[in-house]
Amino acid sequence: MFLSEDLTTQSGTVALVPQTVSAVDLPVIVTGGIADAQGVSSVIALGAAGAQAGTAYMLCPEAKTSAVHRKILSDVAVHHAAVTNLFYGRPARGIVNRVMQELGLLSDLPPVIPFASTAIGPLRAGSESIGKGDFTPLWAGLNVSCCQEIFGGKAHPAFGF
Ligand SMILES: Cc1cc2nc3c(=O)[nH]c(=O)nc-3n(C[C@H](O)[C@H](O)[C@H](O)COP(=O)(O)O)c2cc1C
């Protein structure tokens, strides 16, 4: 979140896309939570010119996803990402981990951006050194369970292209 840190300003895709398409005179590319061909079709139906996917590709070998992040994304029990300010100093979405559970998702504790990531750095490094992501920002979208390890330019089965 950049323009505001007020979570009440967040809008769902179904409401946001048609309003944006009406308000601007530019092609609108929609992203966030799109993880398969149905997701692409639905935003096109809402007036988008295109769709973009991020999280769906995070297990691909081409992605610079860290080892600890890959391990947690591959865990079939992980299906939950939430908005937190603990890692960045501003709200951003990541897989729920120990620090988010113990301190609460939104807290007055983190220093302002860009100092929050430095503050949590030593805990993060210690945890990662033993292969854990308890204090790591595990950035991910709402469709965490959609990630697939697809090699070398092959089509993503969920998208069909
Ligand atoms: C590893 C990762 C890093 C990200 N970093 C940023 C970032 O620095 N700035 C930002 O605005 N969004 C960031 N995002 C959010 C992406 O913009 C978001 O994932 C994108 O809208 C695609 O949505 P999707 O991941 O649900 O497909 C990041 C997402 C991931 C998964």
The ligand as a MOL file (V3000), in Angstrom:
LIG
                    3D

  0  0  0     0  0            999 V3000
M  V30 BEGIN CTAB
M  V30 COUNTS 31 33 0 0 0
M  V30 BEGIN ATOM
M  V30 1 C 7.6250 -12.0920 -3.7710 0
M  V30 2 C 6.7180 -10.9070 -3.9880 0
M  V30 3 C 7.2470 -9.6380 -3.8850 0
M  V30 4 C 6.4320 -8.5400 -4.0740 0
M  V30 5 N 6.9690 -7.2940 -3.9800 0
M  V30 6 C 6.1790 -6.2260 -4.2020 0
M  V30 7 C 6.7200 -4.9180 -4.1500 0
M  V30 8 O 7.9140 -4.7210 -3.8800 0
M  V30 9 N 5.8960 -3.8890 -4.3850 0
M  V30 10 C 4.5610 -4.0730 -4.6860 0
M  V30 11 O 3.8380 -3.1290 -4.9180 0
M  V30 12 N 4.0250 -5.2970 -4.7270 0
M  V30 13 C 4.7990 -6.3640 -4.4940 0
M  V30 14 N 4.2600 -7.6180 -4.5310 0
M  V30 15 C 2.8210 -7.7520 -4.7900 0
M  V30 16 C 2.6160 -8.0310 -6.2710 0
M  V30 17 O 2.5380 -6.8020 -6.9110 0
M  V30 18 C 1.3600 -8.8420 -6.4130 0
M  V30 19 O 1.7220 -10.1120 -6.0990 0
M  V30 20 C 0.8260 -8.7190 -7.8090 0
M  V30 21 O -0.2040 -7.8260 -7.7220 0
M  V30 22 C 0.3880 -10.0170 -8.4330 0
M  V30 23 O -0.6480 -10.6130 -7.7120 0
M  V30 24 P -0.6090 -12.1610 -7.4730 0
M  V30 25 O 0.6950 -12.4270 -6.8140 0
M  V30 26 O -1.7930 -12.4470 -6.6000 0
M  V30 27 O -0.6920 -12.8240 -8.8300 0
M  V30 28 C 5.0540 -8.7200 -4.3480 0
M  V30 29 C 4.5330 -10.0040 -4.4440 0
M  V30 30 C 5.3400 -11.1020 -4.2590 0
M  V30 31 C 4.7200 -12.4740 -4.3810 0
M  V30 END ATOM
M  V30 BEGIN BOND
M  V30 1 1 1 2
M  V30 2 1 2 3
M  V30 3 2 2 30
M  V30 4 2 3 4
M  V30 5 1 4 5
M  V30 6 1 4 28
M  V30 7 2 5 6
M  V30 8 1 6 7
M  V30 9 1 6 13
M  V30 10 2 7 8
M  V30 11 1 7 9
M  V30 12 1 9 10
M  V30 13 2 10 11
M  V30 14 1 10 12
M  V30 15 2 12 13
M  V30 16 1 13 14
M  V30 17 1 14 15
M  V30 18 1 14 28
M  V30 19 1 15 16
M  V30 20 1 16 17
M  V30 21 1 16 18
M  V30 22 1 18 19
M  V30 23 1 18 20
M  V30 24 1 20 21
M  V30 25 1 20 22
M  V30 26 1 22 23
M  V30 27 1 23 24
M  V30 28 2 24 25
M  V30 29 1 24 26
M  V30 30 1 24 27
M  V30 31 2 28 29
M  V30 32 1 29 30
M  V30 33 1 30 31
M  V30 END BOND
M  V30 END CTAB
M  END
